[in-house]
Each structure stands twice: as structure tokens, then as C-alpha cells.
Amino acid sequence: MNSDERDCELPQAETSPAGGYDRIQEESHIENTEASRMKRAAAKHLIERYYHQLTEGCGNDSCSNAWCSSSRGSHRLDNNAAAVKALELYKINAKLCDPHPSKKGTTMNHCVRDDFKDVNYLTEEKVYEILHMCGEKEDYSPLIRVIGRVFSSAEGLVQSFRRSKPPTKEELKSLQSKDEDKDEDEEEAAACSAAAMEEDSPGSSSRLDGAASGDNDVGKLGPDEVSVDIDAVRRVYQRLLSNDKIEAAFLNALVYLSPNVECDLTYHNVYSRDPNYLNLFVVVMENSNLHSPDYLEIALPQFCRAMSKLPLPALAKLARLWSHYSAEQIHRIMETFQQLITYKVVSNEFNSRNLVNDDDAVVAATKCLKIVYYANVMGGEVDTEHNEEEDDEPIPESSELTLQELLGEERRNKKGPRVDPLETELTIRTSDSRRPLIPFQEFVNEPLNEVLEMDKDYTFFKVETENKFSFMTCPFILNAVTKNLGLYYDNRIRMYSERRITVLYSLVQGQQLNPYLRLKVRRDHIIDDALVRLEMIAMENPADLKKQLYVEFEGEQGVDEGGVSKEFFQLVVEEIFNPDIGMFAYDERTKMFWFNPSSFENEGQFTLIGIVLGLAIYNNCILDVHFPMVVYRKLMGKKGTFRDLADSNPVLYQSLKELLEYEGSVEEDMMITFQISQTDLFGNPLMYNLRENGDQIPVTNENRKEFVAQYAEYMLNKSVEKQFKAFRRGFHMVTNESPLKYLFRPEEIELLICGSRNLDFQALEETTEYDGGYSRDSRIIKEFWETLHSFAEEQKRLFLQFTTGTDRAPVGGLGKLKMIIAKNGPDTDRLPTSHTCFNVLLLPEYDTKEKLRERLLKAILYAKGFGML
């Protein structure tokens, strides 16, 4: 008799008449409990059989059971769906298959699974071992369970796929030279500790943030390397992701993992205790299927929220790691986050009441995309050395500053423009990039730009609250049109603020002050009148430059609602860049202007030119200026280098390039020295030594790189240093408080100032509106567009100039220009007129197409001046 039977009989032997009723009740309760327990065990066993039947099948290829995965008509279920379905089948007592002879026995399956219960982290070798055994048994459920267990555990994933080879002494010395904060003793101690850990724990590797060994994609990553073997992770994913069931295990594990990771980073400061915590993000992001639809709904959004909680040093470390990836790998990671953003945008209806800024998934994915963006910058060609020196003298503060403080209107951004914290941590700027790994345009998300409420986003940008995210803090995801709108709001609000402050100031001072920046000029003396007035303002009170510009031409009746200012800038630019004045030199080959190093004008004149350029941006006016790109790079704080000569002086660039590539003896064949010559305004040669006694130092194969670098330095920087510093100073007088440098890259600054010369009049026709009785189907309107499309290119530009005040397209093209054609009476001999302030064309209803063409051409060819209609 066993012990259980003895336990059951003892109560019977001790039963007495007095306590018989209570004893019987107790025995009945025990029996009921035991029966209930046995029923639960049986139910659990049946549910498990249903679950395995749904996920693994019975092994019979000709099985006809619809609820068996071996059946041809069955549909694959993930683990969660299979568990729910198993419970349903149990409730309806559905059919259960008997194990097929070809299927390995249930006992064997349990044995295989039990063999890996102690696997809490993975190595490449362990994965292949389990994969091999599962392949032999034709049962991948053990591997699926191991993946589910390890990939759903932050601790397990952090320990997985560690590098097995500790760094060598040479690697440690290399690390020390790149990281002044770590000494060699600490690194050797870490390496020894890692080696000891490797002996105790097979498959694990150094905890030292060592370089990920591998192919050309990931090399030695310096002090910010990680301890995970990235190439091993890639090989494992490549082997496993081809199996649908195994892929589902990765998906389900990520859903379980992400909330726990987010909690760890938010509340437990886990990264500061263990920097290797970053490993799990590296491992998960190597999954090439993350951008697939299965992940976009739940798994990837949750993971992005967790990643966005990483502290700043961890984000920087991840960016440095990814910067060593290939362009294809960077593109894959970028595409993963972009897919999520696009999916969330198109699957929701965002508007002014339901802001995209409030969508956690979109915000988190954008923050993660920023890491990839900076990795893309650092991984490409970067120039962090050639930076322009800051102005020696700070821009004078306004005399209104004290009053502003008294009124609670302390000037915004007194310490300068905003700088991204991650940019500061990485000690890199977007303007340092000469060529990124993948084009910057790839990071722009057009669907997001279409639904973004820029007025609300700008408010969040200025307020800088923690609970409201602004996409202006991630300008790489915005197109030039959206960023230009943000800049427009910033400029307008600053204008209104200056106007309000001026009114309050006038009340305190007891005198009438002008809330606008008023310029009254004569057409035939526009430079004298405008520049003298601007010079006085710049000297007396530079803050007035941030008021709204109001231009009045003497003797004309035009009211400046924007159109008069446009013509003012056009006339000023025409005069300033006139070669006869000599401030700028014109290159016939490139059709561009460059600062004249021999100009007779003083620095103040160049300062005023910079002010004009800044005012054009500030007042949303497009200028017809033709500078090489290096000018905009220099305005953003970068010096010109040899490669900038390619567009500013292509002939010189080609000559110097041939010098660098010359295979013969440079000294004997070319006989050049470190002395160069230039010509002044009158064609006289001017000699300049690039080095001391340069005329006596020959250029050789050994020093030709130095010669080329110093030649470019002289041509682009030293020769025009005084002129450009004055020019930049004037530009910053207007834009120093603007988010211009924060939002725009140099090529976008050029587009902002100059507009686009690509004119798509078809797009203009599609966006034009009509008023006064005209419609798209009106006869005169159809004839008007037929006439305009038949014009030559120059005539089209004249029409654009006549209607809008400039012959350039705004940022985004002519499709962004809101032109209105309004009826201006019946047939008449009067010419068409326009309101350039509002882009309105007043067009009489001419009787014939020929008359329309003749009147329109005469209007655009001889239009000049403003009057009141």
C-alpha cells in the first residue's frame, strides 16, 4: 500500500460516532477537491493537445482535420491566436488527431524541449545546434520556444551574441588614443574580466564596449563600440527569418519585450548601471523584417517608444555605431522607421483637432529616425575642421532691451539659436556633411508633411514643453515648403512682437515711434537712399531691422502690402551686383558672382548687402542673386575648401585636380611654386605667397596636396576675409534670433533666398483660383492659358515678374503660388494690371484671343512702377 492510500485510510480508522458527521463532510470536501484538480489537469492536457495540433500538426500529410496544421486546408496561426483557438476547440469538444507514425512521439518532443530549458541567452553556435536538432526531428517548436524566451527577455537579449574574442593589446591602445577619458589600465582590466567571464560562461564575450568584428560594414568603432557580435546576429537572422513560424516567434517576443524595456529605461535608469543594455536595441534592429506589415501595428510602435526613452549618451553611442554601417544598411533602418510613420499617418485621420503630434508611434519613430539621420551624416564624408571664426564683435543689443525686461518681454534666444542636444553630444553638425551615406531627401516624409498643422507645431517648438512634441525639432523629416512655413510664422510673430514693444515703448517715452521699418526711396537713387537709411538703423538700433519692412517709392501711390517690397529688393539687387560698381566679380562661365577682393568699397557697404539679404528672408521675398553654394556654406559657419572650387571656379578646380592626379614629376614638369598671381580691377597682376618665401618653394609630388589646400584657402577665405565677415555680420543682424540655421541646410538656404528657376506653369494653372465672374471653364480663361503656354521662356518669366513681383518660383515650385485671376470689366483697350502684393491678375474680358495676346505682351514688356487703381 502506498503512502497516498495510507493517508486516505487513516481518517476512517480514527472515525468516532461523535465526530462521524464532521469527518464525513471533511472526506467529501477532500474528494471533491481532488476530483476538481484532476478535471483541471485533464482539461489542461486536452487544451495543450489542441494547441500542438494547431501549431505543429499530427504529422500526417493527408490529414483531413480542418483544425490540424498538417491539413492542407489549414491556416497558419501565431502562438497567441493558436492558444485562443485551442480553448475554443476544447469547449466544443472538437476532433483530435492521433499522432501519425511518421511524426516523432510526444515523449520525444518533450525530451527535446526539456534539453533547452536552461538556455537563457543565445550564441550563434547555440542557435545552429538547436536548429540542427529541430531539423532532424522535423519539429521546430523547441527553437521557437527558446527564441520566445530569450528575445522577450531584456536580460537574455543583452547577454546574447556577445563577441567571443577579447580585444588585443593593440586594439586597447587604439581605443585609448581615441578616447582620452579612458586609460589603458581600465581597459585591460575590463578585457581580463571579460576573458574570465568567457571561461565561466561559454559563448559569452567581453563586456568591454569592443568593436563589432565583421566585414567591411562594421569595423573598429573606437570608444563607443558595443559588445555584441553584429555579423553573427545578421547571419542568424538570415538563417531563421525564412521560416514563417520562427519569424512569428520574433514578432511575439518583441511585443512582450518592448513595454518592459520602456519601463526599465523610464523608471529604473538601467542603462547607467549596464551600458551593455544597448545591445538589445542593436540586436532587434538587425531584424530585416521590422518594416513588414506584421510589425507595424503593435510590435514596432512599442519598440520605438522604448528606444526613444534611451538617455542621450546611449543615443549618441547608437548613432556612432550605425555610422559604420553601409549605405544599404542605413537605408534599411531608415526605411523601417519611415514605413511606420507613413503607415500611422495614412491609417489615421489627422487634422487640427486630432494632431499628428499627439500620436505616440509617429513621435517615437521620428525620434528614432533622428539617430539614423546623424549616423548617416557621420558615416558619409564629413568636414568638422574648416569652420569660420565667430565675429570678433558681438551684434549690438537693442536699446529697448531694458524696457522689454521691465515689461516681461525679455528677448528670445539671447544665447543664440537653438542647437539639437544629440548634435552637441556627437560634436557634429549637419552643415559639416559634404556627402551623406544616403541623400538627405530620403529622410523627408511627405505624407507627414501633408497632415502636419504647422501653426500648432511651431507653437510647440517655441514653448518647448515636455508633453508636446514639435517636428521642427527634427527638421530632417520636413520638406523645404513646411520648414519655410515654420520660418514664416517665426518671422511674423517676431514682427508683431517688435511692433507691440514699440507701441509700449512710445507710451513710456511720450513720443511717437514707428512700428515698421520704413524706407522711403527714389527709384533713380535707390542705393543711396536705402543703404544710408539701413546704415543709420544698424548703428542706432539694430532691433528695428526685425520690424516689418514697409517701402515707399517717392512720387508713387503704391501701398506696400508685399509687392512694393518685392520690387524694391529686385532693384537693389540689380544695382548692387552691377559689375561697374565693382563690389562683386561676375564669372561669365559659371554665371555667378563672387566677392571682389580688390573692391574699393568699405566694409560697411558689404555689411549693408548682408542686411538686405537677411531682410529678404525675413520678409519672405525672393532675390535674383547668383552666388556659388560655398557662400551659403560660409554663412552657416563653414570655410570654403578645395571641393568648393568645383562650382565657384570650375576651371581652377580642374587644373588643381589634374595637378593632384599627375603621375609624372610635378617639380620638373610643371615648375610651379607656392606663389600665385591674381589680377585686380584694372587687370594688373598681384602676387601672393601661400607660404613664407613661397616663390622659392617648388611644388613637388610630396607637398602638392598642401599647395592645393592653401590655394583653395586663399581663394575662398583669406582673399575675401574682410568683405565676407562684413557681409555675414549684416546678414546675422537680421537672422541671429531666427531658427534659420537650425532648420535649413546650405542648399535649402539658397532655395529660400533665390527661389527656384524651374518654372512649371502647368502646376500654376492647376492651383490658380478665379474671381469676379471667371471660372476654369470661361472662354477667356482657356484662351489665356493657351496664350501663356505658347510664350517663350523669357516671356513667361516677364509674366511672372508682372504678376507676382519676381521671376522665380517660391519654395516648392509654382504649384505653391496662389495666383488669382479676376475679371476687370468687359472688352476694352486697357491693359491687364496686377496686384503683386497678393498675386492677383486683373484681366478684362477681351473679345478675341489675338487681342488678349497683344494686350498681355504689352503689359508685361513695359510694366514699371506702382499706382492706385
Sequence and secondary structure as in RCSB ss.txt:
>XXXX:A:sequence
MNSDERDCELPQAETSPAGGYDRIQEESHIENTEASRMKRAAAKHLIERYYHQLTEGCGNDSCSNAWCSSSRGSH
RLDNNAAAVKALELYKINAKLCDPHPSKKGTTMNHCVRDDFKDVNYLTEEKVYEILHMCGEKEDYSPLIRVIGRV
FSSAEGLVQSFRRSKPPTKEELKSLQSKDEDKDEDEEEAAACSAAAMEEDSPGSSSRLDGAASGDNDVGKLGPDE
VSVDIDAVRRVYQRLLSNDKIEAAFLNALVYLSPNVECDLTYHNVYSRDPNYLNLFVVVMENSNLHSPDYLEIAL
PQFCRAMSKLPLPALAKLARLWSHYSAEQIHRIMETFQQLITYKVVSNEFNSRNLVNDDDAVVAATKCLKIVYYA
NVMGGEVDTEHNEEEDDEPIPESSELTLQELLGEERRNKKGPRVDPLETELTIRTSDSRRPLIPFQEFVNEPLNE
VLEMDKDYTFFKVETENKFSFMTCPFILNAVTKNLGLYYDNRIRMYSERRITVLYSLVQGQQLNPYLRLKVRRDH
IIDDALVRLEMIAMENPADLKKQLYVEFEGEQGVDEGGVSKEFFQLVVEEIFNPDIGMFAYDERTKMFWFNPSSF
ENEGQFTLIGIVLGLAIYNNCILDVHFPMVVYRKLMGKKGTFRDLADSNPVLYQSLKELLEYEGSVEEDMMITFQ
ISQTDLFGNPLMYNLRENGDQIPVTNENRKEFVAQYAEYMLNKSVEKQFKAFRRGFHMVTNESPLKYLFRPEEIE
LLICGSRNLDFQALEETTEYDGGYSRDSRIIKEFWETLHSFAEEQKRLFLQFTTGTDRAPVGGLGKLKMIIAKNG
PDTDRLPTSHTCFNVLLLPEYDTKEKLRERLLKAILYAKGFGML
>XXXX:A:secstr
  HHHHHHHHHHHT  TTTHHHHHHHHHHHHHHHHHHHHHHHHHHHHHHHHHHHHT  S TT   TTSTTSTT  
   HHHHHHHHHHHHHTT       TTS  HHHHHHHHHTTTT  S  HHHHHHHHHHHHHHT  HHHHHHHHHH
HT HHHHHHTTB SS   HHHHHHHHHH TTS HHHHHHHHHHHHHHHHHSTT    S      SSSS   GGG 
 SB HHHHHHHHHHHTTSHHHHHHHHHHHHHHHHHHHHHHHHS HHHH GGGGHHHHHHHT TTTTSHHHHTTHH
HHHHHHHTTS HHHHHHHHHHHTTS HHHHHHHHHHHHHHHHHHHHTS   SSS GGG HHHHHHHHHHHHHHHH
HHHHSEE  S B    SS     TTHHHHHHTT   TTTT S   HHHHHHT  GGGEEE SS GGGG  HHHHH
H  HHHHHHHHHH  TTS  GGGSGGGS HHHHHHHHHHHHHHHHHHHHHHHHHHHHHHTS   SSEEEEE GGG
HHHHHHHHHHHHHHH GGGGGS EEEEETT     SSHHHHHHHHHHHHHHT TTT SEEEETTTTEEEE TT  
S HHHHHHHHHHHHHHHHTT        HHHHHHHTTB   GGGHHHH HHHHHHHHHHHH  S HHHHH  BSE
EEEE TTS EEEEESSTTGGGSB  TTTHHHHHHHHHHHHHTGGGHHHHHHHHHHHHHHHTTSSHHHH  HHHHH
HHHH BS   HHHHHHH EEETT  TT HHHHHHHHHHHHS HHHHHHHHHHHHS SSB TT GGG   EEEE  
SS S   EEETTTTEEEE   SSHHHHHHHHHHHHHH  S    
